[in-house]
């Protein structure tokens, strides 16, 4: 019944779509924040999206059977973005 979803997930197309939506979301939010007074900073939006995007990239690399070094690099990038995001909140 959900074979189409399994196929999209196994091929990585679902992760590609999620990454594209994330980029689009950030672009829209960066544009909207100019017209809103209580809005998060651009740095905060980029740090938050960078952490999530790095995790999506890690999953995509794992599906493509990338070498462990590439997976660790993507995970370290997620950690760096997450740390930056948390640092800005405090």
Backbone as CSV, one residue per row, in Angstrom:
resi,resn,N_x,N_y,N_z,CA_x,CA_y,CA_z,C_x,C_y,C_z
1,UNK,0.818,-1.198,0.000,0.000,0.000,0.000,0.865,1.266,0.000
2,UNK,1.962,1.232,0.734,2.841,2.394,0.774,4.127,2.152,-0.010
3,UNK,4.035,1.341,-1.054,5.223,1.038,-1.851,5.815,2.282,-2.487
4,UNK,4.979,3.205,-2.902,5.466,4.427,-3.528,6.304,5.239,-2.545
5,UNK,5.906,5.226,-1.263,6.647,5.961,-0.248,7.989,5.279,0.043
6,UNK,7.979,3.962,0.093,9.226,3.215,0.281,10.199,3.483,-0.867
7,UNK,9.665,3.517,-2.077,10.498,3.766,-3.253,11.103,5.170,-3.220
8,UNK,10.286,6.171,-2.859,10.790,7.544,-2.763,11.860,7.672,-1.687
9,UNK,11.663,6.962,-0.584,12.629,7.014,0.508,13.924,6.313,0.121
10,UNK,13.813,5.125,-0.444,15.000,4.347,-0.813,15.825,5.025,-1.905
11,UNK,15.165,5.739,-2.794,15.887,6.405,-3.878,16.545,7.708,-3.424
12,UNK,16.106,8.223,-2.278,16.644,9.494,-1.797,15.859,10.692,-2.288
13,UNK,14.867,10.467,-3.132,14.080,11.578,-3.678,13.331,12.325,-2.583
14,UNK,12.876,11.611,-1.573,12.161,12.259,-0.475,13.094,13.188,0.305
15,UNK,14.328,12.754,0.508,15.306,13.600,1.197,15.697,14.798,0.335
16,UNK,15.822,14.590,-0.958,16.108,15.709,-1.867,14.990,16.740,-1.808
17,UNK,13.755,16.255,-1.777,12.603,17.151,-1.689,12.619,17.914,-0.360
18,UNK,12.908,17.209,0.735,12.954,17.852,2.050,14.024,18.934,2.092
19,UNK,15.165,18.669,1.488,16.241,19.661,1.457,15.842,20.877,0.629
20,UNK,15.176,20.640,-0.490,14.712,21.749,-1.330,13.673,22.597,-0.595
21,UNK,12.768,21.942,0.121,11.756,22.672,0.896,12.426,23.493,2.000
22,UNK,13.449,22.933,2.629,14.165,23.649,3.682,14.833,24.912,3.135
23,UNK,15.473,24.792,1.992,16.110,25.965,1.372,15.061,27.014,1.012
24,UNK,13.955,26.578,0.432,12.873,27.500,0.083,12.306,28.180,1.324
25,UNK,12.131,27.414,2.389,11.621,27.965,3.643,12.536,29.062,4.185
26,UNK,13.833,28.812,4.170,14.778,29.811,4.674,14.731,31.066,3.828
27,UNK,14.695,30.907,2.515,14.625,32.084,1.641,13.363,32.900,1.901
28,UNK,12.231,32.232,2.075,10.976,32.930,2.348,11.040,33.633,3.702
29,UNK,11.553,32.932,4.713,11.632,33.534,6.047,12.596,34.716,6.085
30,UNK,13.698,34.617,5.348,14.626,35.745,5.300,13.977,36.963,4.649
31,UNK,13.161,36.720,3.632,12.455,37.832,2.984,11.353,38.400,3.890
32,UNK,10.613,37.513,4.564,9.524,37.955,5.437,10.015,38.720,6.654
33,UNK,11.180,38.367,7.159,11.642,38.990,8.394,11.898,40.479,8.230
34,UNK,12.081,40.937,6.995,12.284,42.373,6.755,11.028,43.174,7.073
35,UNK,9.865,42.561,6.863,8.618,43.292,7.076,7.997,43.034,8.454
36,UNK,8.570,42.150,9.221,8.052,41.839,10.556,8.997,42.412,11.602
37,UNK,8.429,43.040,12.606,9.293,43.605,13.638,9.835,42.555,14.603
38,UNK,9.007,41.761,15.261,9.620,40.738,16.113,9.950,39.498,15.287
39,UNK,11.121,39.497,14.697,11.511,38.377,13.829,12.875,37.850,14.267
40,UNK,13.093,36.563,14.074,14.421,36.024,14.398,15.479,36.603,13.472
41,UNK,16.705,36.638,13.951,17.788,37.174,13.128,18.094,36.223,11.972
42,UNK,18.724,36.780,10.956,19.112,35.962,9.801,20.104,34.892,10.228
43,UNK,21.013,35.232,11.142,21.990,34.254,11.627,21.296,33.093,12.319
44,UNK,20.260,33.396,13.085,19.528,32.350,13.793,18.827,31.411,12.814
45,UNK,18.206,31.975,11.796,17.523,31.160,10.791,18.506,30.262,10.048
46,UNK,19.647,30.824,9.679,20.635,30.061,8.924,21.250,28.961,9.789
47,UNK,21.530,29.267,11.045,22.104,28.255,11.939,21.135,27.106,12.162
48,UNK,19.878,27.431,12.377,18.872,26.396,12.619,18.677,25.528,11.379
49,UNK,18.539,26.177,10.228,18.346,25.428,8.984,19.608,24.651,8.607
50,UNK,20.759,25.197,8.924,22.007,24.503,8.631,22.123,23.199,9.399
51,UNK,21.689,23.209,10.649,21.720,21.982,11.450,20.790,20.926,10.860
52,UNK,19.576,21.318,10.564,18.622,20.371,9.976,19.042,19.907,8.591
53,UNK,19.535,20.840,7.790,19.979,20.493,6.447,21.169,19.546,6.464
54,UNK,22.050,19.727,7.432,23.198,18.830,7.549,22.762,17.418,7.913
55,UNK,21.746,17.306,8.742,21.239,15.975,9.096,20.547,15.314,7.905
56,UNK,19.820,16.099,7.128,19.203,15.556,5.917,20.296,15.104,4.949
57,UNK,21.351,15.904,4.825,22.472,15.537,3.961,23.131,14.245,4.448
58,UNK,23.266,14.092,5.759,23.847,12.867,6.314,23.014,11.651,5.924
59,UNK,21.704,11.769,6.052,20.829,10.655,5.669,20.955,10.354,4.176
60,UNK,21.056,11.408,3.381,21.192,11.224,1.922,22.500,10.521,1.585
61,UNK,23.568,10.919,2.260,24.863,10.277,2.034,24.836,8.812,2.463
62,UNK,24.150,8.526,3.562,24.046,7.140,4.032,23.293,6.287,3.011
63,UNK,22.252,6.846,2.418,21.510,6.102,1.393,22.363,5.831,0.159
64,UNK,23.287,6.737,-0.116,24.141,6.590,-1.296,25.392,5.761,-0.992
65,UNK,25.440,5.160,0.188,26.598,4.359,0.606,27.900,5.150,0.527
66,UNK,27.847,6.380,1.002,29.040,7.227,1.027,30.040,6.682,2.044
67,UNK,31.309,7.027,1.890,32.300,6.554,2.854,32.050,7.154,4.241
68,UNK,32.500,6.467,5.271,32.285,6.946,6.642,32.816,8.364,6.877
69,UNK,33.889,8.721,6.202,34.449,10.064,6.372,33.453,11.142,5.940
70,UNK,32.724,10.872,4.874,31.726,11.829,4.399,30.583,11.943,5.399
71,UNK,30.157,10.811,5.958,29.097,10.840,6.967,29.544,11.610,8.201
72,UNK,30.776,11.359,8.651,31.283,12.073,9.825,31.415,13.564,9.539
73,UNK,31.821,13.912,8.340,31.919,15.325,7.970,30.567,16.014,8.027
74,UNK,29.545,15.352,7.504,28.197,15.929,7.528,27.675,16.025,8.958
75,UNK,27.951,15.020,9.777,27.520,15.063,11.175,28.257,16.152,11.952
76,UNK,29.539,16.332,11.672,30.286,17.415,12.327,29.758,18.782,11.903
77,UNK,29.357,18.879,10.636,28.761,20.124,10.160,27.440,20.387,10.890
78,UNK,26.644,19.347,11.095,25.388,19.497,11.851,25.678,19.935,13.278
79,UNK,26.699,19.351,13.895,27.073,19.733,15.255,27.518,21.191,15.320
80,UNK,28.303,21.612,14.337,28.761,23.001,14.313,27.587,23.969,14.178
81,UNK,26.667,23.691,13.268,25.492,24.555,13.105,24.627,24.547,14.364
82,UNK,24.453,23.375,14.951,23.640,23.270,16.164,24.291,24.055,17.309
83,UNK,25.597,23.924,17.451,26.299,24.655,18.509,26.184,26.161,18.296
84,UNK,26.323,26.582,17.046,26.175,28.001,16.723,24.769,28.485,17.063
85,UNK,23.774,27.693,16.725,22.385,28.029,17.014,22.176,28.159,18.520
86,UNK,22.668,27.200,19.287,22.498,27.239,20.743,23.263,28.414,21.355
87,UNK,24.443,28.685,20.848,25.239,29.799,21.357,24.497,31.136,21.184
88,UNK,23.815,31.286,20.048,23.077,32.525,19.790,21.879,32.678,20.726
89,UNK,21.296,31.564,21.142,20.117,31.631,22.010,20.482,32.005,23.439
90,UNK,21.737,31.801,23.831,22.153,32.118,25.195,22.933,33.389,25.151
